[in-house]
Each structure stands twice: as C-alpha cells, then as structure tokens.
Amino acid sequence: MSDRPSNPADETSQPLSAEEFAARVNRLRLVLLVVWGSVTFCVSFFARDLNFTWLDRPFGFWMAAQGSVLMFLAITWIYALLVNRWEQQTQR
C-alpha cells in the first residue's frame, strides 16, 4: 500500500478557515431553504394544474403528498454530505 491519499484533490485543496466554513454553511442553508420552500409551497399550490398520470396516480396528488417529503430527505442528505466534507477541510 502506498502512503499517498486516496483522493488527489485532497493534496491540493487548502484548509478552510472558520470564517470561510461559516460563510459556506450559511450560503448552503439559504439555498436549501429556498429550494425547500419552493417545492413545499409552489408545487402544492399548483398541484391541480399538474394534471397528468404518473405511477397510476395523478402527478399533482403525488407531488403534494410524497414529493415534498422526498425532497426534504434529499435536502437533508445534501446538507449533511457537504457540511461533513467542509468540516474535514477545516480540520487539516
């Protein structure tokens, strides 16, 4: 086995300062909050206009009932993935 890191990008990336980390996390929170609000409120508001069948159910009903929950889970996963990666960069 070699002593080289498994990811070559790790060698060239600079560690993040606490201020850079906080700015990135706050920007990510804002973007994900806007995405969550758009999916939750806009899709539910226009659910009747989404009048086609998908998986044997009306698409508008499916998005209002399930799509918002699935999007929330995706947002949570994206947030955890990115923040964990950024935290590792601050600890170098």
PDB file of N, CA, C and O in Angstrom, chain B, residues numbered from 101:
ATOM      1  N   MET B 101       0.838  -1.191   0.000  1.00  0.00           N
ATOM      2  CA  MET B 101       0.000   0.000   0.000  1.00  0.00           C
ATOM      3  C   MET B 101       0.876   1.245   0.000  1.00  0.00           C
ATOM      4  O   MET B 101       1.981   1.254   0.541  1.00  0.00           O
ATOM      5  N   SER B 102       0.370   2.252  -0.597  1.00  0.00           N
ATOM      6  CA  SER B 102       1.145   3.482  -0.666  1.00  0.00           C
ATOM      7  C   SER B 102       0.686   4.440   0.428  1.00  0.00           C
ATOM      8  O   SER B 102      -0.409   4.314   0.975  1.00  0.00           O
ATOM      9  N   ASP B 103       1.558   5.401   0.729  1.00  0.00           N
ATOM     10  CA  ASP B 103       1.244   6.390   1.761  1.00  0.00           C
ATOM     11  C   ASP B 103       0.526   7.601   1.194  1.00  0.00           C
ATOM     12  O   ASP B 103       0.277   8.565   1.918  1.00  0.00           O
ATOM     13  N   ARG B 104       0.191   7.567  -0.086  1.00  0.00           N
ATOM     14  CA  ARG B 104      -0.477   8.692  -0.725  1.00  0.00           C
ATOM     15  C   ARG B 104      -1.962   8.690  -0.375  1.00  0.00           C
ATOM     16  O   ARG B 104      -2.552   7.624  -0.198  1.00  0.00           O
ATOM     17  N   PRO B 105      -2.573   9.866  -0.273  1.00  0.00           N
ATOM     18  CA  PRO B 105      -4.016   9.925  -0.019  1.00  0.00           C
ATOM     19  C   PRO B 105      -4.788   9.313  -1.178  1.00  0.00           C
ATOM     20  O   PRO B 105      -4.333   9.325  -2.322  1.00  0.00           O
ATOM     21  N   SER B 106      -5.957   8.780  -0.866  1.00  0.00           N
ATOM     22  CA  SER B 106      -6.767   8.122  -1.882  1.00  0.00           C
ATOM     23  C   SER B 106      -7.361   9.108  -2.879  1.00  0.00           C
ATOM     24  O   SER B 106      -7.655   8.733  -4.014  1.00  0.00           O
ATOM     25  N   ASN B 107      -7.538  10.335  -2.484  1.00  0.00           N
ATOM     26  CA  ASN B 107      -8.119  11.347  -3.352  1.00  0.00           C
ATOM     27  C   ASN B 107      -7.062  12.399  -3.670  1.00  0.00           C
ATOM     28  O   ASN B 107      -6.621  13.111  -2.767  1.00  0.00           O
ATOM     29  N   PRO B 108      -6.643  12.516  -4.937  1.00  0.00           N
ATOM     30  CA  PRO B 108      -5.614  13.504  -5.264  1.00  0.00           C
ATOM     31  C   PRO B 108      -6.042  14.938  -5.014  1.00  0.00           C
ATOM     32  O   PRO B 108      -5.192  15.806  -4.812  1.00  0.00           O
ATOM     33  N   ALA B 109      -7.329  15.205  -5.024  1.00  0.00           N
ATOM     34  CA  ALA B 109      -7.800  16.570  -4.774  1.00  0.00           C
ATOM     35  C   ALA B 109      -7.505  16.995  -3.338  1.00  0.00           C
ATOM     36  O   ALA B 109      -7.403  18.189  -3.056  1.00  0.00           O
ATOM     37  N   ASP B 110      -7.364  16.023  -2.420  1.00  0.00           N
ATOM     38  CA  ASP B 110      -7.075  16.353  -1.030  1.00  0.00           C
ATOM     39  C   ASP B 110      -5.697  16.994  -0.865  1.00  0.00           C
ATOM     40  O   ASP B 110      -5.493  17.796   0.047  1.00  0.00           O
ATOM     41  N   GLU B 111      -4.747  16.643  -1.742  1.00  0.00           N
ATOM     42  CA  GLU B 111      -3.402  17.187  -1.634  1.00  0.00           C
ATOM     43  C   GLU B 111      -3.361  18.670  -1.980  1.00  0.00           C
ATOM     44  O   GLU B 111      -2.604  19.427  -1.373  1.00  0.00           O
ATOM     45  N   THR B 112      -4.155  19.082  -2.935  1.00  0.00           N
ATOM     46  CA  THR B 112      -4.077  20.456  -3.434  1.00  0.00           C
ATOM     47  C   THR B 112      -5.064  21.403  -2.761  1.00  0.00           C
ATOM     48  O   THR B 112      -4.893  22.619  -2.847  1.00  0.00           O
ATOM     49  N   SER B 113      -6.078  20.886  -2.101  1.00  0.00           N
ATOM     50  CA  SER B 113      -7.077  21.776  -1.507  1.00  0.00           C
ATOM     51  C   SER B 113      -6.522  22.403  -0.227  1.00  0.00           C
ATOM     52  O   SER B 113      -5.847  21.749   0.568  1.00  0.00           O
ATOM     53  N   GLN B 114      -6.823  23.664  -0.057  1.00  0.00           N
ATOM     54  CA  GLN B 114      -6.386  24.397   1.122  1.00  0.00           C
ATOM     55  C   GLN B 114      -7.393  24.201   2.250  1.00  0.00           C
ATOM     56  O   GLN B 114      -8.591  24.082   1.993  1.00  0.00           O
ATOM     57  N   PRO B 115      -6.924  24.166   3.492  1.00  0.00           N
ATOM     58  CA  PRO B 115      -7.866  24.066   4.604  1.00  0.00           C
ATOM     59  C   PRO B 115      -8.732  25.329   4.684  1.00  0.00           C
ATOM     60  O   PRO B 115      -8.288  26.430   4.361  1.00  0.00           O
ATOM     61  N   LEU B 116      -9.950  25.137   5.115  1.00  0.00           N
ATOM     62  CA  LEU B 116     -10.876  26.265   5.256  1.00  0.00           C
ATOM     63  C   LEU B 116     -10.693  26.914   6.619  1.00  0.00           C
ATOM     64  O   LEU B 116     -10.476  26.232   7.620  1.00  0.00           O
ATOM     65  N   SER B 117     -10.782  28.227   6.646  1.00  0.00           N
ATOM     66  CA  SER B 117     -10.791  28.921   7.931  1.00  0.00           C
ATOM     67  C   SER B 117     -12.198  28.827   8.522  1.00  0.00           C
ATOM     68  O   SER B 117     -13.151  28.456   7.837  1.00  0.00           O
ATOM     69  N   ALA B 118     -12.306  29.163   9.778  1.00  0.00           N
ATOM     70  CA  ALA B 118     -13.612  29.105  10.448  1.00  0.00           C
ATOM     71  C   ALA B 118     -14.604  30.068   9.795  1.00  0.00           C
ATOM     72  O   ALA B 118     -15.794  29.769   9.702  1.00  0.00           O
ATOM     73  N   GLU B 119     -14.109  31.228   9.341  1.00  0.00           N
ATOM     74  CA  GLU B 119     -14.992  32.211   8.705  1.00  0.00           C
ATOM     75  C   GLU B 119     -15.485  31.708   7.357  1.00  0.00           C
ATOM     76  O   GLU B 119     -16.657  31.875   7.019  1.00  0.00           O
ATOM     77  N   GLU B 120     -14.591  31.091   6.583  1.00  0.00           N
ATOM     78  CA  GLU B 120     -14.995  30.538   5.285  1.00  0.00           C
ATOM     79  C   GLU B 120     -15.999  29.401   5.457  1.00  0.00           C
ATOM     80  O   GLU B 120     -16.967  29.286   4.706  1.00  0.00           O
ATOM     81  N   PHE B 121     -15.746  28.574   6.453  1.00  0.00           N
ATOM     82  CA  PHE B 121     -16.665  27.471   6.734  1.00  0.00           C
ATOM     83  C   PHE B 121     -18.052  27.992   7.102  1.00  0.00           C
ATOM     84  O   PHE B 121     -19.059  27.508   6.584  1.00  0.00           O
ATOM     85  N   ALA B 122     -18.104  28.974   7.992  1.00  0.00           N
ATOM     86  CA  ALA B 122     -19.390  29.541   8.410  1.00  0.00           C
ATOM     87  C   ALA B 122     -20.114  30.193   7.237  1.00  0.00           C
ATOM     88  O   ALA B 122     -21.331  30.062   7.110  1.00  0.00           O
ATOM     89  N   ALA B 123     -19.378  30.891   6.383  1.00  0.00           N
ATOM     90  CA  ALA B 123     -19.997  31.535   5.224  1.00  0.00           C
ATOM     91  C   ALA B 123     -20.562  30.500   4.260  1.00  0.00           C
ATOM     92  O   ALA B 123     -21.666  30.669   3.741  1.00  0.00           O
ATOM     93  N   ARG B 124     -19.805  29.422   4.017  1.00  0.00           N
ATOM     94  CA  ARG B 124     -20.302  28.363   3.129  1.00  0.00           C
ATOM     95  C   ARG B 124     -21.555  27.702   3.687  1.00  0.00           C
ATOM     96  O   ARG B 124     -22.515  27.465   2.954  1.00  0.00           O
ATOM     97  N   VAL B 125     -21.545  27.407   4.979  1.00  0.00           N
ATOM     98  CA  VAL B 125     -22.693  26.737   5.598  1.00  0.00           C
ATOM     99  C   VAL B 125     -23.920  27.648   5.560  1.00  0.00           C
ATOM    100  O   VAL B 125     -25.025  27.186   5.272  1.00  0.00           O
ATOM    101  N   ASN B 126     -23.737  28.926   5.845  1.00  0.00           N
ATOM    102  CA  ASN B 126     -24.877  29.846   5.805  1.00  0.00           C
ATOM    103  C   ASN B 126     -25.434  29.991   4.393  1.00  0.00           C
ATOM    104  O   ASN B 126     -26.650  30.044   4.209  1.00  0.00           O
ATOM    105  N   ARG B 127     -24.551  30.055   3.391  1.00  0.00           N
ATOM    106  CA  ARG B 127     -24.994  30.131   1.998  1.00  0.00           C
ATOM    107  C   ARG B 127     -25.752  28.861   1.606  1.00  0.00           C
ATOM    108  O   ARG B 127     -26.789  28.929   0.945  1.00  0.00           O
ATOM    109  N   LEU B 128     -25.233  27.712   2.014  1.00  0.00           N
ATOM    110  CA  LEU B 128     -25.898  26.441   1.730  1.00  0.00           C
ATOM    111  C   LEU B 128     -27.268  26.374   2.388  1.00  0.00           C
ATOM    112  O   LEU B 128     -28.231  25.919   1.772  1.00  0.00           O
ATOM    113  N   ARG B 129     -27.360  26.821   3.628  1.00  0.00           N
ATOM    114  CA  ARG B 129     -28.657  26.838   4.329  1.00  0.00           C
ATOM    115  C   ARG B 129     -29.673  27.698   3.584  1.00  0.00           C
ATOM    116  O   ARG B 129     -30.828  27.302   3.421  1.00  0.00           O
ATOM    117  N   LEU B 130     -29.245  28.863   3.136  1.00  0.00           N
ATOM    118  CA  LEU B 130     -30.151  29.759   2.426  1.00  0.00           C
ATOM    119  C   LEU B 130     -30.641  29.123   1.126  1.00  0.00           C
ATOM    120  O   LEU B 130     -31.835  29.157   0.829  1.00  0.00           O
ATOM    121  N   VAL B 131     -29.727  28.549   0.359  1.00  0.00           N
ATOM    122  CA  VAL B 131     -30.107  27.929  -0.917  1.00  0.00           C
ATOM    123  C   VAL B 131     -31.054  26.754  -0.686  1.00  0.00           C
ATOM    124  O   VAL B 131     -32.066  26.628  -1.375  1.00  0.00           O
ATOM    125  N   LEU B 132     -30.730  25.898   0.278  1.00  0.00           N
ATOM    126  CA  LEU B 132     -31.584  24.742   0.536  1.00  0.00           C
ATOM    127  C   LEU B 132     -32.937  25.148   1.125  1.00  0.00           C
ATOM    128  O   LEU B 132     -33.942  24.483   0.876  1.00  0.00           O
ATOM    129  N   LEU B 133     -32.971  26.224   1.896  1.00  0.00           N
ATOM    130  CA  LEU B 133     -34.245  26.719   2.417  1.00  0.00           C
ATOM    131  C   LEU B 133     -35.138  27.235   1.290  1.00  0.00           C
ATOM    132  O   LEU B 133     -36.349  27.017   1.306  1.00  0.00           O
ATOM    133  N   VAL B 134     -34.544  27.911   0.320  1.00  0.00           N
ATOM    134  CA  VAL B 134     -35.309  28.398  -0.838  1.00  0.00           C
ATOM    135  C   VAL B 134     -35.823  27.219  -1.655  1.00  0.00           C
ATOM    136  O   VAL B 134     -36.973  27.229  -2.096  1.00  0.00           O
ATOM    137  N   VAL B 135     -34.994  26.212  -1.861  1.00  0.00           N
ATOM    138  CA  VAL B 135     -35.430  25.018  -2.598  1.00  0.00           C
ATOM    139  C   VAL B 135     -36.574  24.334  -1.847  1.00  0.00           C
ATOM    140  O   VAL B 135     -37.582  23.968  -2.451  1.00  0.00           O
ATOM    141  N   TRP B 136     -36.420  24.162  -0.541  1.00  0.00           N
ATOM    142  CA  TRP B 136     -37.467  23.521   0.258  1.00  0.00           C
ATOM    143  C   TRP B 136     -38.768  24.312   0.189  1.00  0.00           C
ATOM    144  O   TRP B 136     -39.832  23.726  -0.008  1.00  0.00           O
ATOM    145  N   GLY B 137     -38.702  25.628   0.347  1.00  0.00           N
ATOM    146  CA  GLY B 137     -39.902  26.450   0.292  1.00  0.00           C
ATOM    147  C   GLY B 137     -40.568  26.401  -1.066  1.00  0.00           C
ATOM    148  O   GLY B 137     -41.794  26.345  -1.159  1.00  0.00           O
ATOM    149  N   SER B 138     -39.768  26.421  -2.120  1.00  0.00           N
ATOM    150  CA  SER B 138     -40.325  26.347  -3.471  1.00  0.00           C
ATOM    151  C   SER B 138     -41.047  25.031  -3.704  1.00  0.00           C
ATOM    152  O   SER B 138     -42.164  25.007  -4.221  1.00  0.00           O
ATOM    153  N   VAL B 139     -40.406  23.944  -3.323  1.00  0.00           N
ATOM    154  CA  VAL B 139     -41.022  22.633  -3.533  1.00  0.00           C
ATOM    155  C   VAL B 139     -42.258  22.478  -2.672  1.00  0.00           C
ATOM    156  O   VAL B 139     -43.287  22.002  -3.149  1.00  0.00           O
ATOM    157  N   THR B 140     -42.175  22.870  -1.420  1.00  0.00           N
ATOM    158  CA  THR B 140     -43.292  22.676  -0.500  1.00  0.00           C
ATOM    159  C   THR B 140     -44.502  23.516  -0.885  1.00  0.00           C
ATOM    160  O   THR B 140     -45.615  22.996  -0.967  1.00  0.00           O
ATOM    161  N   PHE B 141     -44.298  24.799  -1.121  1.00  0.00           N
ATOM    162  CA  PHE B 141     -45.430  25.681  -1.327  1.00  0.00           C
ATOM    163  C   PHE B 141     -45.848  25.809  -2.791  1.00  0.00           C
ATOM    164  O   PHE B 141     -47.041  25.786  -3.092  1.00  0.00           O
ATOM    165  N   CYS B 142     -44.905  25.941  -3.687  1.00  0.00           N
ATOM    166  CA  CYS B 142     -45.258  26.141  -5.099  1.00  0.00           C
ATOM    167  C   CYS B 142     -45.881  24.895  -5.716  1.00  0.00           C
ATOM    168  O   CYS B 142     -46.899  24.984  -6.402  1.00  0.00           O
ATOM    169  N   VAL B 143     -45.282  23.748  -5.477  1.00  0.00           N
ATOM    170  CA  VAL B 143     -45.821  22.526  -6.065  1.00  0.00           C
ATOM    171  C   VAL B 143     -47.196  22.219  -5.484  1.00  0.00           C
ATOM    172  O   VAL B 143     -48.103  21.828  -6.218  1.00  0.00           O
ATOM    173  N   SER B 144     -47.362  22.391  -4.181  1.00  0.00           N
ATOM    174  CA  SER B 144     -48.676  22.152  -3.574  1.00  0.00           C
ATOM    175  C   SER B 144     -49.708  23.152  -4.084  1.00  0.00           C
ATOM    176  O   SER B 144     -50.868  22.793  -4.290  1.00  0.00           O
ATOM    177  N   PHE B 145     -49.299  24.395  -4.288  1.00  0.00           N
ATOM    178  CA  PHE B 145     -50.212  25.421  -4.771  1.00  0.00           C
ATOM    179  C   PHE B 145     -50.689  25.119  -6.189  1.00  0.00           C
ATOM    180  O   PHE B 145     -51.857  25.330  -6.514  1.00  0.00           O
ATOM    181  N   PHE B 146     -49.783  24.626  -7.029  1.00  0.00           N
ATOM    182  CA  PHE B 146     -50.120  24.336  -8.419  1.00  0.00           C
ATOM    183  C   PHE B 146     -50.423  22.864  -8.665  1.00  0.00           C
ATOM    184  O   PHE B 146     -50.363  22.413  -9.809  1.00  0.00           O
ATOM    185  N   ALA B 147     -50.745  22.106  -7.628  1.00  0.00           N
ATOM    186  CA  ALA B 147     -50.956  20.660  -7.770  1.00  0.00           C
ATOM    187  C   ALA B 147     -52.092  20.337  -8.739  1.00  0.00           C
ATOM    188  O   ALA B 147     -51.996  19.365  -9.488  1.00  0.00           O
ATOM    189  N   ARG B 148     -53.136  21.109  -8.742  1.00  0.00           N
ATOM    190  CA  ARG B 148     -54.257  20.824  -9.657  1.00  0.00           C
ATOM    191  C   ARG B 148     -53.888  21.068 -11.115  1.00  0.00           C
ATOM    192  O   ARG B 148     -54.463  20.455 -12.015  1.00  0.00           O
ATOM    193  N   ASP B 149     -52.939  21.953 -11.347  1.00  0.00           N
ATOM    194  CA  ASP B 149     -52.511  22.225 -12.717  1.00  0.00           C
ATOM    195  C   ASP B 149     -51.611  21.124 -13.268  1.00  0.00           C
ATOM    196  O   ASP B 149     -51.473  20.981 -14.483  1.00  0.00           O
ATOM    197  N   LEU B 150     -51.002  20.351 -12.382  1.00  0.00           N
ATOM    198  CA  LEU B 150     -50.159  19.228 -12.795  1.00  0.00           C
ATOM    199  C   LEU B 150     -51.061  18.018 -13.008  1.00  0.00           C
ATOM    200  O   LEU B 150     -51.082  17.093 -12.195  1.00  0.00           O
ATOM    201  N   ASN B 151     -51.797  18.037 -14.099  1.00  0.00           N
ATOM    202  CA  ASN B 151     -52.899  17.105 -14.298  1.00  0.00           C
ATOM    203  C   ASN B 151     -52.536  15.984 -15.275  1.00  0.00           C
ATOM    204  O   ASN B 151     -53.169  15.851 -16.322  1.00  0.00           O
ATOM    205  N   PHE B 152     -51.526  15.180 -14.945  1.00  0.00           N
ATOM    206  CA  PHE B 152     -51.215  14.008 -15.746  1.00  0.00           C
ATOM    207  C   PHE B 152     -50.928  12.836 -14.818  1.00  0.00           C
ATOM    208  O   PHE B 152     -50.648  13.030 -13.635  1.00  0.00           O
ATOM    209  N   THR B 153     -50.996  11.637 -15.345  1.00  0.00           N
ATOM    210  CA  THR B 153     -50.853  10.427 -14.528  1.00  0.00           C
ATOM    211  C   THR B 153     -49.400   9.981 -14.516  1.00  0.00           C
ATOM    212  O   THR B 153     -48.733   9.934 -15.549  1.00  0.00           O
ATOM    213  N   TRP B 154     -48.927   9.653 -13.310  1.00  0.00           N
ATOM    214  CA  TRP B 154     -47.576   9.150 -13.118  1.00  0.00           C
ATOM    215  C   TRP B 154     -47.629   8.094 -12.023  1.00  0.00           C
ATOM    216  O   TRP B 154     -48.093   8.376 -10.918  1.00  0.00           O
ATOM    217  N   LEU B 155     -47.163   6.892 -12.308  1.00  0.00           N
ATOM    218  CA  LEU B 155     -47.232   5.754 -11.385  1.00  0.00           C
ATOM    219  C   LEU B 155     -48.682   5.476 -10.965  1.00  0.00           C
ATOM    220  O   LEU B 155     -48.967   5.233  -9.792  1.00  0.00           O
ATOM    221  N   ASP B 156     -49.577   5.517 -11.935  1.00  0.00           N
ATOM    222  CA  ASP B 156     -51.009   5.247 -11.739  1.00  0.00           C
ATOM    223  C   ASP B 156     -51.694   6.202 -10.771  1.00  0.00           C
ATOM    224  O   ASP B 156     -52.754   5.872 -10.238  1.00  0.00           O
ATOM    225  N   ARG B 157     -51.136   7.342 -10.537  1.00  0.00           N
ATOM    226  CA  ARG B 157     -51.734   8.378  -9.687  1.00  0.00           C
ATOM    227  C   ARG B 157     -51.595   9.720 -10.401  1.00  0.00           C
ATOM    228  O   ARG B 157     -50.683   9.904 -11.207  1.00  0.00           O
ATOM    229  N   PRO B 158     -52.488  10.648 -10.109  1.00  0.00           N
ATOM    230  CA  PRO B 158     -52.306  11.997 -10.651  1.00  0.00           C
ATOM    231  C   PRO B 158     -51.007  12.591 -10.112  1.00  0.00           C
ATOM    232  O   PRO B 158     -50.744  12.515  -8.912  1.00  0.00           O
ATOM    233  N   PHE B 159     -50.201  13.175 -10.978  1.00  0.00           N
ATOM    234  CA  PHE B 159     -48.893  13.691 -10.595  1.00  0.00           C
ATOM    235  C   PHE B 159     -49.002  14.777  -9.521  1.00  0.00           C
ATOM    236  O   PHE B 159     -48.197  14.806  -8.591  1.00  0.00           O
ATOM    237  N   GLY B 160     -49.978  15.659  -9.640  1.00  0.00           N
ATOM    238  CA  GLY B 160     -50.162  16.717  -8.649  1.00  0.00           C
ATOM    239  C   GLY B 160     -50.425  16.167  -7.268  1.00  0.00           C
ATOM    240  O   GLY B 160     -49.883  16.673  -6.285  1.00  0.00           O
ATOM    241  N   PHE B 161     -51.256  15.130  -7.174  1.00  0.00           N
ATOM    242  CA  PHE B 161     -51.526  14.496  -5.880  1.00  0.00           C
ATOM    243  C   PHE B 161     -50.250  13.874  -5.324  1.00  0.00           C
ATOM    244  O   PHE B 161     -49.945  14.016  -4.140  1.00  0.00           O
ATOM    245  N   TRP B 162     -49.497  13.173  -6.200  1.00  0.00           N
ATOM    246  CA  TRP B 162     -48.282  12.506  -5.751  1.00  0.00           C
ATOM    247  C   TRP B 162     -47.267  13.515  -5.225  1.00  0.00           C
ATOM    248  O   TRP B 162     -46.666  13.303  -4.171  1.00  0.00           O
ATOM    249  N   MET B 163     -47.074  14.616  -5.960  1.00  0.00           N
ATOM    250  CA  MET B 163     -46.108  15.628  -5.517  1.00  0.00           C
ATOM    251  C   MET B 163     -46.543  16.295  -4.219  1.00  0.00           C
ATOM    252  O   MET B 163     -45.708  16.566  -3.356  1.00  0.00           O
ATOM    253  N   ALA B 164     -47.818  16.559  -4.070  1.00  0.00           N
ATOM    254  CA  ALA B 164     -48.290  17.193  -2.847  1.00  0.00           C
ATOM    255  C   ALA B 164     -48.151  16.251  -1.660  1.00  0.00           C
ATOM    256  O   ALA B 164     -47.828  16.689  -0.556  1.00  0.00           O
ATOM    257  N   ALA B 165     -48.391  14.954  -1.878  1.00  0.00           N
ATOM    258  CA  ALA B 165     -48.380  14.001  -0.776  1.00  0.00           C
ATOM    259  C   ALA B 165     -46.987  13.444  -0.484  1.00  0.00           C
ATOM    260  O   ALA B 165     -46.611  13.325   0.682  1.00  0.00           O
ATOM    261  N   GLN B 166     -46.223  13.102  -1.507  1.00  0.00           N
ATOM    262  CA  GLN B 166     -44.964  12.400  -1.311  1.00  0.00           C
ATOM    263  C   GLN B 166     -43.737  13.186  -1.757  1.00  0.00           C
ATOM    264  O   GLN B 166     -42.678  13.085  -1.138  1.00  0.00           O
ATOM    265  N   GLY B 167     -43.868  13.949  -2.801  1.00  0.00           N
ATOM    266  CA  GLY B 167     -42.709  14.632  -3.372  1.00  0.00           C
ATOM    267  C   GLY B 167     -42.042  15.601  -2.416  1.00  0.00           C
ATOM    268  O   GLY B 167     -40.816  15.715  -2.403  1.00  0.00           O
ATOM    269  N   SER B 168     -42.830  16.296  -1.619  1.00  0.00           N
ATOM    270  CA  SER B 168     -42.255  17.247  -0.671  1.00  0.00           C
ATOM    271  C   SER B 168     -41.437  16.533   0.400  1.00  0.00           C
ATOM    272  O   SER B 168     -40.380  17.018   0.804  1.00  0.00           O
ATOM    273  N   VAL B 169     -41.921  15.394   0.854  1.00  0.00           N
ATOM    274  CA  VAL B 169     -41.192  14.624   1.865  1.00  0.00           C
ATOM    275  C   VAL B 169     -39.896  14.079   1.277  1.00  0.00           C
ATOM    276  O   VAL B 169     -38.847  14.148   1.918  1.00  0.00           O
ATOM    277  N   LEU B 170     -39.960  13.541   0.067  1.00  0.00           N
ATOM    278  CA  LEU B 170     -38.754  13.022  -0.572  1.00  0.00           C
ATOM    279  C   LEU B 170     -37.743  14.137  -0.834  1.00  0.00           C
ATOM    280  O   LEU B 170     -36.539  13.925  -0.693  1.00  0.00           O
ATOM    281  N   MET B 171     -38.216  15.301  -1.207  1.00  0.00           N
ATOM    282  CA  MET B 171     -37.316  16.429  -1.433  1.00  0.00           C
ATOM    283  C   MET B 171     -36.671  16.868  -0.118  1.00  0.00           C
ATOM    284  O   MET B 171     -35.490  17.216  -0.100  1.00  0.00           O
ATOM    285  N   PHE B 172     -37.426  16.855   0.976  1.00  0.00           N
ATOM    286  CA  PHE B 172     -36.862  17.202   2.281  1.00  0.00           C
ATOM    287  C   PHE B 172     -35.756  16.218   2.660  1.00  0.00           C
ATOM    288  O   PHE B 172     -34.718  16.630   3.179  1.00  0.00           O
ATOM    289  N   LEU B 173     -35.963  14.925   2.409  1.00  0.00           N
ATOM    290  CA  LEU B 173     -34.928  13.934   2.695  1.00  0.00           C
ATOM    291  C   LEU B 173     -33.688  14.160   1.832  1.00  0.00           C
ATOM    292  O   LEU B 173     -32.565  14.020   2.318  1.00  0.00           O
ATOM    293  N   ALA B 174     -33.876  14.508   0.566  1.00  0.00           N
ATOM    294  CA  ALA B 174     -32.746  14.790  -0.321  1.00  0.00           C
ATOM    295  C   ALA B 174     -31.987  16.031   0.151  1.00  0.00           C
ATOM    296  O   ALA B 174     -30.756  16.048   0.127  1.00  0.00           O
ATOM    297  N   ILE B 175     -32.701  17.052   0.575  1.00  0.00           N
ATOM    298  CA  ILE B 175     -32.068  18.272   1.080  1.00  0.00           C
ATOM    299  C   ILE B 175     -31.248  17.961   2.331  1.00  0.00           C
ATOM    300  O   ILE B 175     -30.127  18.448   2.475  1.00  0.00           O
ATOM    301  N   THR B 176     -31.801  17.158   3.229  1.00  0.00           N
ATOM    302  CA  THR B 176     -31.083  16.781   4.450  1.00  0.00           C
ATOM    303  C   THR B 176     -29.810  16.009   4.117  1.00  0.00           C
ATOM    304  O   THR B 176     -28.765  16.246   4.724  1.00  0.00           O
ATOM    305  N   TRP B 177     -29.890  15.092   3.162  1.00  0.00           N
ATOM    306  CA  TRP B 177     -28.734  14.298   2.764  1.00  0.00           C
ATOM    307  C   TRP B 177     -27.656  15.190   2.139  1.00  0.00           C
ATOM    308  O   TRP B 177     -26.475  15.048   2.456  1.00  0.00           O
ATOM    309  N   ILE B 178     -28.057  16.103   1.259  1.00  0.00           N
ATOM    310  CA  ILE B 178     -27.109  17.017   0.610  1.00  0.00           C
ATOM    311  C   ILE B 178     -26.417  17.893   1.654  1.00  0.00           C
ATOM    312  O   ILE B 178     -25.203  18.088   1.600  1.00  0.00           O
ATOM    313  N   TYR B 179     -27.193  18.421   2.606  1.00  0.00           N
ATOM    314  CA  TYR B 179     -26.626  19.274   3.654  1.00  0.00           C
ATOM    315  C   TYR B 179     -25.588  18.503   4.469  1.00  0.00           C
ATOM    316  O   TYR B 179     -24.483  18.996   4.694  1.00  0.00           O
ATOM    317  N   ALA B 180     -25.937  17.307   4.905  1.00  0.00           N
ATOM    318  CA  ALA B 180     -25.016  16.505   5.718  1.00  0.00           C
ATOM    319  C   ALA B 180     -23.754  16.153   4.941  1.00  0.00           C
ATOM    320  O   ALA B 180     -22.656  16.225   5.493  1.00  0.00           O
ATOM    321  N   LEU B 181     -23.884  15.779   3.689  1.00  0.00           N
ATOM    322  CA  LEU B 181     -22.742  15.408   2.862  1.00  0.00           C
ATOM    323  C   LEU B 181     -21.778  16.582   2.698  1.00  0.00           C
ATOM    324  O   LEU B 181     -20.575  16.434   2.912  1.00  0.00           O
ATOM    325  N   LEU B 182     -22.303  17.741   2.322  1.00  0.00           N
ATOM    326  CA  LEU B 182     -21.440  18.896   2.077  1.00  0.00           C
ATOM    327  C   LEU B 182     -20.811  19.437   3.362  1.00  0.00           C
ATOM    328  O   LEU B 182     -19.624  19.764   3.373  1.00  0.00           O
ATOM    329  N   VAL B 183     -21.583  19.534   4.437  1.00  0.00           N
ATOM    330  CA  VAL B 183     -21.042  20.070   5.683  1.00  0.00           C
ATOM    331  C   VAL B 183     -19.983  19.127   6.256  1.00  0.00           C
ATOM    332  O   VAL B 183     -18.970  19.594   6.777  1.00  0.00           O
ATOM    333  N   ASN B 184     -20.192  17.826   6.174  1.00  0.00           N
ATOM    334  CA  ASN B 184     -19.167  16.879   6.641  1.00  0.00           C
ATOM    335  C   ASN B 184     -17.880  17.026   5.841  1.00  0.00           C
ATOM    336  O   ASN B 184     -16.790  16.984   6.410  1.00  0.00           O
ATOM    337  N   ARG B 185     -17.996  17.196   4.529  1.00  0.00           N
ATOM    338  CA  ARG B 185     -16.807  17.386   3.692  1.00  0.00           C
ATOM    339  C   ARG B 185     -16.089  18.682   4.058  1.00  0.00           C
ATOM    340  O   ARG B 185     -14.862  18.709   4.150  1.00  0.00           O
ATOM    341  N   TRP B 186     -16.846  19.748   4.265  1.00  0.00           N
ATOM    342  CA  TRP B 186     -16.237  21.029   4.621  1.00  0.00           C
ATOM    343  C   TRP B 186     -15.604  20.979   6.003  1.00  0.00           C
ATOM    344  O   TRP B 186     -14.558  21.590   6.222  1.00  0.00           O
ATOM    345  N   GLU B 187     -16.223  20.257   6.949  1.00  0.00           N
ATOM    346  CA  GLU B 187     -15.635  20.120   8.281  1.00  0.00           C
ATOM    347  C   GLU B 187     -14.300  19.389   8.212  1.00  0.00           C
ATOM    348  O   GLU B 187     -13.369  19.732   8.940  1.00  0.00           O
ATOM    349  N   GLN B 188     -14.199  18.405   7.360  1.00  0.00           N
ATOM    350  CA  GLN B 188     -12.932  17.703   7.202  1.00  0.00           C
ATOM    351  C   GLN B 188     -11.861  18.639   6.645  1.00  0.00           C
ATOM    352  O   GLN B 188     -10.690  18.523   7.009  1.00  0.00           O
ATOM    353  N   GLN B 189     -12.247  19.560   5.771  1.00  0.00           N
ATOM    354  CA  GLN B 189     -11.285  20.517   5.221  1.00  0.00           C
ATOM    355  C   GLN B 189     -10.830  21.506   6.286  1.00  0.00           C
ATOM    356  O   GLN B 189      -9.699  21.987   6.214  1.00  0.00           O
ATOM    357  N   THR B 190     -11.653  21.826   7.259  1.00  0.00           N
ATOM    358  CA  THR B 190     -11.256  22.781   8.305  1.00  0.00           C
ATOM    359  C   THR B 190     -10.333  22.127   9.314  1.00  0.00           C
ATOM    360  O   THR B 190      -9.578  22.826   9.990  1.00  0.00           O
ATOM    361  N   GLN B 191     -10.370  20.817   9.436  1.00  0.00           N
ATOM    362  CA  GLN B 191      -9.575  20.124  10.439  1.00  0.00           C
ATOM    363  C   GLN B 191      -8.164  19.788   9.979  1.00  0.00           C
ATOM    364  O   GLN B 191      -7.386  19.235  10.757  1.00  0.00           O
ATOM    365  N   ARG B 192      -7.817  20.102   8.755  1.00  0.00           N
ATOM    366  CA  ARG B 192      -6.452  19.816   8.256  1.00  0.00           C
ATOM    367  C   ARG B 192      -5.455  20.782   8.805  1.00  0.00           C
ATOM    368  O   ARG B 192      -4.268  20.688   8.492  1.00  0.00           O
TER     369      ARG B 192
END
